[in-house]
């Protein structure tokens, strides 16, 4: 409820409310971007650009959509635009040292470093879906809305991503 009050204040021109909103959401957005790019400096730049977009578009935000979903939709779209500007060559990233637990089975068969390396090898679309699902704890339905794809596509990306992670992680443990 406090978030909706902040948004109303922002929509009425209160700049301090925007600062409060950015402070409360900066770390989750930065972490989402960093988990997908693996580059600290690029993630800082992209996160800043995302909040510039948020500030520019907050007047159009409607409370019928949870703010978290609206915000992550902007972040997801900005991340896609970032990847479009890169060459078509595969991008391999180093994922942060923060703890990622895909599921209990994977936690048992792999070290944190192994998971980071395996996650970095996933195609960007699969990595984004896996990170949104297991790191940011979004539902399949919410991920579909955030990424603008069908729920069946989200499920497929997660399934194929997890399968590739399992295959990759089995190789680390041999």
Secondary structure, DSSP 8 states (H G I E B T S, - for coil): -HHHHHHHHHHTT-HHHHHHHHHHHHHHHHHHHHHHH--HHHHHHHHHHHHHHHHHHGGG--TTS-HHHHHHHHHHHHHHHHHHHS-SS-------SS-----HHHHHH--HHHHHHHHHTS-HHHHHHHIIIIIS---HHHHHHHHTS-HHHHHHHHHHHHHHHHHHHHHHT-
